[in-house]
């Protein structure tokens, strides 16, 4: 009996000691260290295809290495390259219409090819968008999918088209689709377009903690590390002008910080039965390319849950110690998580902004559409978030203590799923209506 009592005492001491060690990992000071680095001016707003985002990727990879994670498929690198990306804006373009040179300022070429050479015999379907049409709605028909078009745009849309031209098209994965949009008052009968596009490099940052008994069952913790970059130009010395850097402290350096913290936590705990994959996604702000490519590396049925974390730096509408889960009603994952938080004072709520379709607007969506219980956890007040997609989204607007509590809540709430004792129900893909 004395031996049993001694063992129980030693076990209790070890548990308390370990809990204290975990508190050393999941704390506001460490949250601030990571968040401050990711949202610093040195990262230049982490825009895709920029030196700043490469710096951020290197920092995240180093944090995963220090945490003791393994690389994806034992590749030897924490960087997952996304192949076959094409720039959205051509590096060169020449156009003739009805035998005469045509000003390229009045042409947009959206293509999945690095080199385009087409004419009226290339199989593009010609369509016209007339004056008074809903331009965004009409263009959406002809710039998605796999079919190629020649879109003749009425000159009444000149101002909008000029802004579109300046911004350029979104980057894309390589494909056979090419859509040419022409702003003209005539009806082109013959045309010739030659354009070239740069091949681009994007990369996710992945770290893996292999499971003990359920190695082929995956639980994913993710956030996107890209943001909007520099949008105010640079001075004569090449430095960003004041207040031109969109630091993206909440969107989504906060979520990426949480992923790094959770990686450290679960590595220290070292008792996960399922394999845990920690992902910092790229390209969320320009089309979700990182999550889309990553999702193709799995059989959907092998992914048992995805915790996507986005904008947890500010209080939710219910105050501190709370967050919401997008698509809460689509699986029982939220109920499972809340069940593991009894007595903590923390509450996960259903998404209070259903009209904004947040379930489909973040990196959980690709896997969710394949049936995976993949949800986004957030606190952002989407009806009144003052710094969303603004230059003012800086670390000084965030609550480090509350962020730490949210990260702890995610860690504690996920224990049943991580251990393999709980498995959320799947998303009903037949009911995925936007």
PABARO-297131 format. One record per residue (C-alpha): chain; residue number from 1; y, x, z. Coordinates in steps of 0.5 Angstrom, whole numbers. Layout:
% PABARO-297131
+-------+-----+-------+-------+-------+
: kette :  nr :    yy :    xx :    zz :
+-------+-----+-------+-------+-------+
:     A : NUM :     Y :     X :     Z :
...
+-------+-----+-------+-------+-------+
% end
This chain:
% PABARO-297131
+-------+-----+-------+-------+-------+
: kette :  nr :    yy :    xx :    zz :
+-------+-----+-------+-------+-------+
:     A :   1 :     0 :     0 :     0 :
:     A :   2 :     5 :     6 :     2 :
:     A :   3 :     3 :     9 :    -5 :
:     A :   4 :     5 :     2 :    -9 :
:     A :   5 :    11 :     1 :    -5 :
:     A :   6 :    13 :     9 :    -6 :
:     A :   7 :    12 :     7 :   -14 :
:     A :   8 :    16 :     1 :   -14 :
:     A :   9 :    22 :     5 :   -10 :
:     A :  10 :    21 :    10 :   -15 :
:     A :  11 :    21 :     5 :   -21 :
:     A :  12 :    27 :     2 :   -18 :
:     A :  13 :    31 :     8 :   -17 :
:     A :  14 :    29 :    10 :   -25 :
:     A :  15 :    32 :     3 :   -27 :
:     A :  16 :    38 :     4 :   -23 :
:     A :  17 :    39 :    11 :   -26 :
:     A :  18 :    38 :     9 :   -33 :
:     A :  19 :    43 :     3 :   -33 :
:     A :  20 :    48 :     8 :   -30 :
:     A :  21 :    46 :    13 :   -36 :
:     A :  22 :    47 :     7 :   -41 :
:     A :  23 :    54 :     5 :   -38 :
:     A :  24 :    56 :    12 :   -40 :
:     A :  25 :    54 :    11 :   -47 :
:     A :  26 :    57 :     4 :   -48 :
:     A :  27 :    64 :     4 :   -45 :
:     A :  28 :    71 :     3 :   -47 :
:     A :  29 :    73 :    11 :   -47 :
:     A :  30 :    67 :    12 :   -52 :
:     A :  31 :    69 :     6 :   -56 :
:     A :  32 :    76 :     9 :   -57 :
:     A :  33 :    74 :    16 :   -59 :
:     A :  34 :    70 :    13 :   -65 :
:     A :  35 :    75 :     8 :   -66 :
:     A :  36 :    81 :    12 :   -66 :
:     A :  37 :    78 :    17 :   -71 :
:     A :  38 :    75 :    12 :   -76 :
:     A :  39 :    82 :     8 :   -76 :
:     A :  40 :    86 :    15 :   -76 :
:     A :  41 :    91 :    17 :   -82 :
:     A :  42 :    87 :    22 :   -83 :
:     A :  43 :    82 :    17 :   -86 :
:     A :  44 :    87 :    15 :   -91 :
:     A :  45 :    85 :     7 :   -90 :
:     A :  46 :    78 :     9 :   -92 :
:     A :  47 :    79 :     6 :   -99 :
:     A :  48 :    73 :     6 :  -104 :
:     A :  49 :    73 :    12 :  -109 :
:     A :  50 :    78 :    16 :  -104 :
:     A :  51 :    77 :    23 :  -100 :
:     A :  52 :    79 :    19 :   -94 :
:     A :  53 :    73 :    15 :   -95 :
:     A :  54 :    69 :    21 :   -96 :
:     A :  55 :    71 :    24 :   -89 :
:     A :  56 :    69 :    17 :   -86 :
:     A :  57 :    62 :    18 :   -88 :
:     A :  58 :    62 :    25 :   -86 :
:     A :  59 :    64 :    23 :   -79 :
:     A :  60 :    59 :    17 :   -79 :
:     A :  61 :    53 :    21 :   -81 :
:     A :  62 :    55 :    27 :   -76 :
:     A :  63 :    55 :    21 :   -70 :
:     A :  64 :    48 :    19 :   -73 :
:     A :  65 :    46 :    26 :   -73 :
:     A :  66 :    48 :    27 :   -66 :
:     A :  67 :    45 :    21 :   -63 :
:     A :  68 :    38 :    24 :   -66 :
:     A :  69 :    37 :    19 :   -71 :
:     A :  70 :    32 :    20 :   -77 :
:     A :  71 :    35 :    20 :   -84 :
:     A :  72 :    32 :    14 :   -89 :
:     A :  73 :    26 :    15 :   -92 :
:     A :  74 :    26 :    22 :   -89 :
:     A :  75 :    31 :    24 :   -95 :
:     A :  76 :    34 :    29 :   -91 :
:     A :  77 :    41 :    26 :   -91 :
:     A :  78 :    44 :    20 :   -88 :
:     A :  79 :    48 :    19 :   -94 :
:     A :  80 :    45 :    13 :   -99 :
:     A :  81 :    48 :    14 :  -106 :
:     A :  82 :    49 :     8 :  -110 :
:     A :  83 :    47 :    10 :  -117 :
:     A :  84 :    50 :     7 :  -124 :
:     A :  85 :    57 :     5 :  -121 :
:     A :  86 :    63 :     4 :  -127 :
:     A :  87 :    70 :     4 :  -125 :
:     A :  88 :    74 :    -2 :  -126 :
:     A :  89 :    79 :     1 :  -130 :
:     A :  90 :    78 :     4 :  -137 :
:     A :  91 :    80 :    12 :  -137 :
:     A :  92 :    82 :    11 :  -144 :
:     A :  93 :    83 :     5 :  -149 :
:     A :  94 :    84 :     3 :  -156 :
:     A :  95 :    85 :    -4 :  -159 :
:     A :  96 :    86 :    -7 :  -166 :
:     A :  97 :    87 :   -14 :  -168 :
:     A :  98 :    86 :   -17 :  -175 :
:     A :  99 :    87 :   -10 :  -177 :
:     A : 100 :    93 :    -8 :  -174 :
:     A : 101 :    94 :    -4 :  -167 :
:     A : 102 :    95 :    -8 :  -161 :
:     A : 103 :    98 :    -6 :  -155 :
:     A : 104 :    93 :    -4 :  -149 :
:     A : 105 :    98 :    -7 :  -144 :
:     A : 106 :    96 :   -14 :  -146 :
:     A : 107 :    88 :   -12 :  -146 :
:     A : 108 :    83 :   -12 :  -140 :
:     A : 109 :    76 :    -9 :  -141 :
:     A : 110 :    71 :   -11 :  -136 :
:     A : 111 :    65 :    -8 :  -137 :
:     A : 112 :    58 :    -5 :  -134 :
:     A : 113 :    58 :     1 :  -139 :
:     A : 114 :    61 :     8 :  -139 :
:     A : 115 :    63 :     7 :  -146 :
:     A : 116 :    65 :     1 :  -150 :
:     A : 117 :    65 :     0 :  -158 :
:     A : 118 :    65 :    -7 :  -160 :
:     A : 119 :    68 :   -11 :  -165 :
:     A : 120 :    68 :   -19 :  -168 :
:     A : 121 :    60 :   -17 :  -170 :
:     A : 122 :    58 :   -15 :  -163 :
:     A : 123 :    56 :   -22 :  -161 :
:     A : 124 :    62 :   -23 :  -156 :
:     A : 125 :    63 :   -31 :  -155 :
:     A : 126 :    70 :   -33 :  -156 :
:     A : 127 :    74 :   -37 :  -151 :
:     A : 128 :    81 :   -39 :  -150 :
:     A : 129 :    84 :   -41 :  -144 :
:     A : 130 :    90 :   -45 :  -146 :
:     A : 131 :    97 :   -46 :  -142 :
:     A : 132 :    97 :   -50 :  -136 :
:     A : 133 :    89 :   -48 :  -134 :
:     A : 134 :    87 :   -46 :  -127 :
:     A : 135 :    87 :   -39 :  -129 :
:     A : 136 :    83 :   -36 :  -123 :
:     A : 137 :    77 :   -41 :  -124 :
:     A : 138 :    77 :   -40 :  -132 :
:     A : 139 :    77 :   -33 :  -131 :
:     A : 140 :    71 :   -33 :  -126 :
:     A : 141 :    67 :   -37 :  -131 :
:     A : 142 :    67 :   -31 :  -136 :
:     A : 143 :    67 :   -25 :  -132 :
:     A : 144 :    61 :   -26 :  -128 :
:     A : 145 :    54 :   -27 :  -130 :
:     A : 146 :    51 :   -23 :  -136 :
:     A : 147 :    54 :   -26 :  -142 :
:     A : 148 :    60 :   -22 :  -146 :
:     A : 149 :    66 :   -26 :  -148 :
:     A : 150 :    72 :   -25 :  -152 :
:     A : 151 :    77 :   -29 :  -148 :
:     A : 152 :    84 :   -31 :  -151 :
:     A : 153 :    89 :   -32 :  -146 :
:     A : 154 :    96 :   -36 :  -147 :
:     A : 155 :   102 :   -32 :  -147 :
:     A : 156 :   104 :   -37 :  -141 :
:     A : 157 :   100 :   -33 :  -136 :
:     A : 158 :   104 :   -26 :  -138 :
:     A : 159 :   106 :   -25 :  -131 :
:     A : 160 :   100 :   -26 :  -128 :
:     A : 161 :    96 :   -22 :  -133 :
:     A : 162 :   101 :   -16 :  -132 :
:     A : 163 :    99 :   -16 :  -124 :
:     A : 164 :    92 :   -16 :  -126 :
:     A : 165 :    93 :   -11 :  -131 :
:     A : 166 :    96 :    -6 :  -126 :
:     A : 167 :    91 :    -7 :  -121 :
:     A : 168 :    85 :    -6 :  -126 :
:     A : 169 :    78 :   -10 :  -125 :
:     A : 170 :    73 :    -9 :  -120 :
:     A : 171 :    68 :    -3 :  -120 :
:     A : 172 :    61 :    -6 :  -122 :
:     A : 173 :    54 :    -4 :  -123 :
:     A : 174 :    52 :    -1 :  -130 :
:     A : 175 :    50 :    -7 :  -134 :
:     A : 176 :    50 :    -9 :  -141 :
:     A : 177 :    56 :   -14 :  -140 :
:     A : 178 :    63 :   -13 :  -143 :
:     A : 179 :    68 :   -18 :  -143 :
:     A : 180 :    75 :   -17 :  -147 :
:     A : 181 :    81 :   -21 :  -144 :
:     A : 182 :    87 :   -21 :  -149 :
:     A : 183 :    94 :   -24 :  -148 :
:     A : 184 :    96 :   -26 :  -155 :
:     A : 185 :   100 :   -32 :  -158 :
:     A : 186 :    95 :   -32 :  -164 :
:     A : 187 :    88 :   -33 :  -165 :
:     A : 188 :    84 :   -27 :  -167 :
:     A : 189 :    79 :   -27 :  -172 :
:     A : 190 :    78 :   -19 :  -173 :
:     A : 191 :    78 :   -14 :  -167 :
:     A : 192 :    76 :    -7 :  -165 :
:     A : 193 :    76 :    -5 :  -158 :
:     A : 194 :    74 :     2 :  -156 :
:     A : 195 :    74 :     4 :  -148 :
:     A : 196 :    71 :     9 :  -143 :
:     A : 197 :    70 :     8 :  -136 :
:     A : 198 :    69 :    14 :  -131 :
:     A : 199 :    62 :    14 :  -127 :
:     A : 200 :    63 :    13 :  -120 :
:     A : 201 :    60 :    15 :  -113 :
:     A : 202 :    59 :    11 :  -107 :
:     A : 203 :    55 :    12 :  -101 :
:     A : 204 :    52 :     8 :   -95 :
:     A : 205 :    51 :    12 :   -89 :
:     A : 206 :    44 :    10 :   -86 :
:     A : 207 :    41 :    12 :   -79 :
:     A : 208 :    34 :    10 :   -77 :
:     A : 209 :    30 :    10 :   -71 :
:     A : 210 :    23 :     9 :   -72 :
:     A : 211 :    19 :     3 :   -69 :
:     A : 212 :    13 :     5 :   -64 :
:     A : 213 :     8 :    -1 :   -66 :
:     A : 214 :    11 :    -5 :   -71 :
:     A : 215 :    14 :     1 :   -76 :
:     A : 216 :    14 :    -4 :   -82 :
:     A : 217 :    18 :    -9 :   -79 :
:     A : 218 :    26 :    -8 :   -79 :
:     A : 219 :    32 :   -10 :   -75 :
:     A : 220 :    38 :    -8 :   -78 :
:     A : 221 :    45 :    -7 :   -75 :
:     A : 222 :    51 :    -6 :   -80 :
:     A : 223 :    58 :    -6 :   -81 :
:     A : 224 :    63 :    -4 :   -87 :
:     A : 225 :    67 :     2 :   -86 :
:     A : 226 :    71 :     2 :   -92 :
:     A : 227 :    78 :    -1 :   -92 :
:     A : 228 :    84 :    -2 :   -97 :
:     A : 229 :    87 :     5 :   -97 :
:     A : 230 :    94 :     7 :   -98 :
:     A : 231 :    98 :     2 :  -102 :
:     A : 232 :   105 :     4 :  -101 :
:     A : 233 :   105 :    11 :  -105 :
:     A : 234 :   106 :    18 :  -103 :
:     A : 235 :   112 :    22 :  -102 :
:     A : 236 :   114 :    28 :  -107 :
:     A : 237 :   110 :    33 :  -103 :
:     A : 238 :   104 :    28 :  -104 :
:     A : 239 :   104 :    25 :   -97 :
:     A : 240 :   103 :    18 :   -96 :
:     A : 241 :   110 :    14 :   -94 :
:     A : 242 :   111 :    11 :   -87 :
:     A : 243 :   107 :     5 :   -86 :
:     A : 244 :   103 :     5 :   -93 :
:     A : 245 :    96 :     7 :   -90 :
:     A : 246 :    92 :     1 :   -88 :
:     A : 247 :    88 :     4 :   -83 :
:     A : 248 :    83 :    -2 :   -82 :
:     A : 249 :    82 :    -1 :   -74 :
:     A : 250 :    79 :    -8 :   -73 :
:     A : 251 :    77 :    -9 :   -81 :
:     A : 252 :    72 :    -6 :   -80 :
:     A : 253 :    73 :     1 :   -76 :
:     A : 254 :    71 :    -4 :   -70 :
:     A : 255 :    64 :    -6 :   -73 :
:     A : 256 :    63 :     1 :   -75 :
:     A : 257 :    64 :     3 :   -68 :
:     A : 258 :    59 :    -2 :   -65 :
:     A : 259 :    54 :     1 :   -70 :
:     A : 260 :    55 :     8 :   -68 :
:     A : 261 :    55 :     6 :   -61 :
:     A : 262 :    49 :     2 :   -61 :
:     A : 263 :    45 :     7 :   -65 :
:     A : 264 :    46 :    12 :   -59 :
:     A : 265 :    44 :     6 :   -54 :
:     A : 266 :    38 :     5 :   -57 :
:     A : 267 :    36 :    12 :   -58 :
:     A : 268 :    37 :    13 :   -51 :
:     A : 269 :    33 :     7 :   -49 :
:     A : 270 :    28 :     9 :   -54 :
:     A : 271 :    23 :     3 :   -53 :
:     A : 272 :    24 :     0 :   -59 :
:     A : 273 :    17 :    -3 :   -62 :
:     A : 274 :    21 :    -5 :   -69 :
:     A : 275 :    24 :     0 :   -73 :
:     A : 276 :    32 :     0 :   -73 :
:     A : 277 :    36 :     1 :   -78 :
:     A : 278 :    44 :     3 :   -77 :
:     A : 279 :    48 :     2 :   -83 :
:     A : 280 :    55 :     3 :   -85 :
:     A : 281 :    56 :     0 :   -91 :
:     A : 282 :    61 :     2 :   -97 :
:     A : 283 :    65 :    -3 :  -102 :
:     A : 284 :    65 :    -9 :   -98 :
:     A : 285 :    72 :   -10 :  -100 :
:     A : 286 :    71 :    -9 :  -107 :
:     A : 287 :    65 :   -13 :  -108 :
:     A : 288 :    60 :   -12 :  -103 :
:     A : 289 :    56 :    -6 :  -107 :
:     A : 290 :    54 :    -2 :  -101 :
:     A : 291 :    50 :    -8 :   -98 :
:     A : 292 :    47 :   -11 :  -104 :
:     A : 293 :    44 :    -4 :  -106 :
:     A : 294 :    42 :    -3 :   -99 :
:     A : 295 :    38 :   -10 :   -99 :
:     A : 296 :    34 :    -8 :  -105 :
:     A : 297 :    30 :    -3 :  -101 :
:     A : 298 :    27 :    -8 :   -97 :
:     A : 299 :    22 :   -13 :   -98 :
:     A : 300 :    26 :   -19 :   -95 :
:     A : 301 :    20 :   -21 :   -91 :
:     A : 302 :    20 :   -15 :   -87 :
:     A : 303 :    27 :   -15 :   -85 :
:     A : 304 :    26 :   -19 :   -78 :
:     A : 305 :    34 :   -20 :   -77 :
:     A : 306 :    40 :   -17 :   -79 :
:     A : 307 :    46 :   -16 :   -74 :
:     A : 308 :    52 :   -15 :   -78 :
:     A : 309 :    59 :   -14 :   -74 :
:     A : 310 :    65 :   -15 :   -77 :
:     A : 311 :    72 :   -15 :   -73 :
:     A : 312 :    71 :   -15 :   -66 :
:     A : 313 :    77 :   -11 :   -64 :
:     A : 314 :    81 :   -17 :   -61 :
:     A : 315 :    80 :   -23 :   -57 :
:     A : 316 :    76 :   -29 :   -60 :
:     A : 317 :    79 :   -36 :   -59 :
:     A : 318 :    75 :   -37 :   -53 :
:     A : 319 :    78 :   -31 :   -50 :
:     A : 320 :    74 :   -25 :   -47 :
:     A : 321 :    67 :   -24 :   -46 :
:     A : 322 :    66 :   -28 :   -52 :
:     A : 323 :    64 :   -28 :   -60 :
:     A : 324 :    62 :   -32 :   -65 :
:     A : 325 :    56 :   -32 :   -70 :
:     A : 326 :    57 :   -34 :   -77 :
:     A : 327 :    51 :   -39 :   -80 :
:     A : 328 :    49 :   -40 :   -73 :
:     A : 329 :    46 :   -47 :   -75 :
:     A : 330 :    42 :   -44 :   -80 :
:     A : 331 :    37 :   -40 :   -76 :
:     A : 332 :    35 :   -40 :   -68 :
:     A : 333 :    37 :   -33 :   -68 :
:     A : 334 :    44 :   -35 :   -64 :
:     A : 335 :    40 :   -39 :   -59 :
:     A : 336 :    35 :   -33 :   -58 :
:     A : 337 :    41 :   -28 :   -57 :
:     A : 338 :    44 :   -33 :   -52 :
:     A : 339 :    38 :   -34 :   -48 :
:     A : 340 :    38 :   -26 :   -46 :
:     A : 341 :    45 :   -26 :   -44 :
:     A : 342 :    44 :   -31 :   -38 :
:     A : 343 :    48 :   -29 :   -32 :
:     A : 344 :    52 :   -24 :   -36 :
:     A : 345 :    58 :   -29 :   -37 :
:     A : 346 :    58 :   -27 :   -44 :
:     A : 347 :    58 :   -33 :   -49 :
:     A : 348 :    56 :   -33 :   -57 :
:     A : 349 :    59 :   -39 :   -60 :
:     A : 350 :    58 :   -42 :   -67 :
:     A : 351 :    63 :   -40 :   -72 :
:     A : 352 :    69 :   -44 :   -71 :
:     A : 353 :    72 :   -43 :   -78 :
:     A : 354 :    66 :   -47 :   -83 :
:     A : 355 :    71 :   -48 :   -88 :
:     A : 356 :    73 :   -41 :   -89 :
:     A : 357 :    65 :   -40 :   -91 :
:     A : 358 :    65 :   -33 :   -87 :
:     A : 359 :    57 :   -33 :   -87 :
:     A : 360 :    58 :   -32 :   -95 :
:     A : 361 :    64 :   -27 :   -94 :
:     A : 362 :    61 :   -21 :   -91 :
:     A : 363 :    55 :   -16 :   -92 :
:     A : 364 :    50 :   -21 :   -88 :
:     A : 365 :    50 :   -25 :   -94 :
:     A : 366 :    46 :   -21 :   -99 :
:     A : 367 :    40 :   -21 :   -94 :
:     A : 368 :    41 :   -28 :   -92 :
:     A : 369 :    40 :   -31 :   -99 :
:     A : 370 :    33 :   -28 :   -99 :
:     A : 371 :    32 :   -32 :   -93 :
:     A : 372 :    33 :   -26 :   -88 :
:     A : 373 :    36 :   -29 :   -81 :
:     A : 374 :    42 :   -25 :   -82 :
:     A : 375 :    49 :   -26 :   -79 :
:     A : 376 :    55 :   -24 :   -78 :
:     A : 377 :    58 :   -23 :   -71 :
:     A : 378 :    66 :   -23 :   -70 :
:     A : 379 :    72 :   -25 :   -66 :
:     A : 380 :    77 :   -25 :   -71 :
:     A : 381 :    81 :   -31 :   -71 :
:     A : 382 :    81 :   -33 :   -78 :
:     A : 383 :    86 :   -38 :   -78 :
:     A : 384 :    91 :   -34 :   -74 :
:     A : 385 :    89 :   -27 :   -74 :
:     A : 386 :    96 :   -23 :   -75 :
:     A : 387 :    94 :   -16 :   -77 :
:     A : 388 :    88 :   -18 :   -82 :
:     A : 389 :    89 :   -14 :   -89 :
:     A : 390 :    96 :   -12 :   -86 :
:     A : 391 :    98 :    -5 :   -85 :
:     A : 392 :    99 :    -7 :   -78 :
:     A : 393 :    92 :    -7 :   -77 :
:     A : 394 :    92 :    -1 :   -72 :
:     A : 395 :    88 :     1 :   -66 :
:     A : 396 :    94 :    -1 :   -61 :
:     A : 397 :    93 :    -8 :   -63 :
:     A : 398 :    85 :    -8 :   -60 :
:     A : 399 :    82 :    -9 :   -54 :
:     A : 400 :    78 :    -3 :   -52 :
:     A : 401 :    75 :    -6 :   -46 :
:     A : 402 :    73 :   -12 :   -49 :
:     A : 403 :    70 :    -9 :   -55 :
:     A : 404 :    65 :    -5 :   -50 :
:     A : 405 :    63 :   -11 :   -47 :
:     A : 406 :    62 :   -14 :   -54 :
:     A : 407 :    57 :    -8 :   -56 :
:     A : 408 :    54 :    -9 :   -49 :
:     A : 409 :    52 :   -16 :   -50 :
:     A : 410 :    50 :   -15 :   -57 :
:     A : 411 :    45 :    -9 :   -54 :
:     A : 412 :    43 :   -14 :   -49 :
:     A : 413 :    42 :   -20 :   -53 :
:     A : 414 :    38 :   -17 :   -58 :
:     A : 415 :    32 :   -14 :   -53 :
:     A : 416 :    27 :   -19 :   -55 :
:     A : 417 :    28 :   -18 :   -63 :
:     A : 418 :    28 :   -11 :   -62 :
:     A : 419 :    22 :   -11 :   -58 :
:     A : 420 :    18 :   -15 :   -62 :
:     A : 421 :    17 :   -21 :   -57 :
:     A : 422 :    22 :   -25 :   -61 :
:     A : 423 :    23 :   -27 :   -68 :
:     A : 424 :    28 :   -31 :   -71 :
:     A : 425 :    27 :   -37 :   -76 :
:     A : 426 :    28 :   -35 :   -83 :
:     A : 427 :    34 :   -38 :   -87 :
:     A : 428 :    32 :   -44 :   -91 :
:     A : 429 :    34 :   -41 :   -98 :
:     A : 430 :    34 :   -48 :  -101 :
:     A : 431 :    39 :   -50 :   -97 :
:     A : 432 :    44 :   -45 :   -98 :
:     A : 433 :    50 :   -49 :  -101 :
:     A : 434 :    57 :   -46 :  -101 :
+-------+-----+-------+-------+-------+
% end
